[in-house]
Structures are given as structure tokens and as C-alpha cells.
Amino acid sequence: MDDPIIAAIEAHRAVHSAWRHAAADAPAPDHDRGTAADALHARAEAAAWALLDVTPTSPAGLLALVTYAADFVVDGNDWPDGWDRRFYAVVVGWPGA
């Protein structure tokens, strides 16, 4: 049985990567109009929060989430404000904990 958190991690990884590439190629910010990079950033943040809506169903899935979250930060990225507090609640409240 596949753990659903793996698909959620891959979804976040894909949209975050797309946003990073779009942001690198984007013209100077225009505060009056949104850009494709802005839309991708919003999708990346939504995918980050969605990670916490998916309960890992196995110890391996929980480990995958924790590892991904740590590696994301080590790679120089930031989670949305408040994400870390909810992340800790998910990990500590995991059914197998």
C-alpha cells in the first residue's frame, strides 16, 4: 500500500520547482499585475499547507515527510509563516507516535 504523503510531497516538490524556475526567469516585479511566477508561488504555498492535510499512514511515510521538510530548509527554502507549528503538531500527533 502506498502512503498518500508521498504523492503530496511529490506535488509540492513539482510546483515549488516550477515556481523557483519561473521566479528566476521573471521580469522585474510589477506590483499592479500578477505574474505567472506569482501564481506558481501561491500554488506552492497551497501545496505546502496541503502536505499537512495528508496524514502519513506508515512510519516510512512519516519519515519521508520529516526528511523532506528538513531537506527543504537545508536547501535554503522557507516554509510559509506558521507552517512549522502545524508541522510539529502533525508529527507529535501522528497516530503511531
C-alpha positions in Angstrom: 0.0 0.0 0.0 1.4 3.4 -1.0 1.4 6.1 1.7 -0.5 9.2 0.4 2.1 11.5 1.9 4.5 10.5 -0.9 2.2 11.9 -3.6 1.7 15.1 -1.5 5.5 15.5 -1.2 5.9 15.0 -4.9 3.2 17.5 -5.7 4.8 20.1 -3.5 8.3 19.4 -4.9 7.0 19.8 -8.5 5.1 23.1 -8.0 7.9 24.6 -5.8 10.5 23.7 -8.5 8.3 25.3 -11.2 7.9 28.4 -9.1 11.7 28.7 -8.5 12.4 28.4 -12.2 9.6 30.9 -13.1 10.9 33.3 -10.5 14.4 33.1 -11.8 13.2 33.9 -15.3 10.6 36.5 -14.3 11.0 40.2 -15.3 11.2 42.9 -12.6 8.2 42.8 -10.3 5.1 44.7 -11.4 3.0 45.4 -8.3 0.0 46.3 -10.4 -0.2 42.9 -12.2 0.4 39.4 -11.0 2.8 37.3 -12.9 2.9 33.6 -13.7 5.6 33.3 -11.0 3.2 34.9 -8.5 0.5 32.3 -9.4 3.0 29.5 -9.0 4.1 30.9 -5.7 0.6 30.8 -4.5 0.2 27.2 -5.7 3.5 26.3 -3.9 2.3 27.7 -0.6 -1.1 25.9 -1.0 0.8 22.7 -1.7 2.9 23.3 1.4 -0.2 23.6 3.6 -1.7 20.6 1.8 1.2 18.4 3.0 -0.1 18.9 6.5 -3.6 17.9 5.5 -2.4 14.4 4.5 -1.8 12.0 7.4 1.1 9.7 6.8 -0.2 6.1 7.0 3.1 4.4 7.8 6.3 5.1 9.8 8.1 5.3 6.4 5.6 8.0 5.3 6.2 10.0 8.4 9.9 9.7 8.0 9.6 10.8 4.4 7.6 13.9 5.5 10.1 14.8 8.2 13.1 14.3 5.9 11.5 16.3 3.1 10.7 19.2 5.5 14.2 19.3 6.9 15.9 19.0 3.5 13.7 21.8 2.1 15.0 24.2 4.8 18.6 22.9 4.5 18.4 23.7 0.7 17.7 27.4 1.6 13.9 27.4 1.3 11.4 28.7 3.7 8.0 27.2 4.6 5.0 29.6 4.9 4.7 31.5 8.1 3.2 29.3 10.8 3.8 26.1 8.8 6.4 24.9 11.3 4.0 25.0 14.3 1.4 23.0 12.4 4.1 20.6 11.2 5.2 19.8 14.7 1.6 19.2 15.8 1.2 16.7 12.9 4.4 14.9 13.8 3.7 14.8 17.5 0.1 13.9 17.0 0.8 11.1 14.4 -1.2 8.0 15.3 1.9 5.9 15.7 3.8 8.4 17.9 
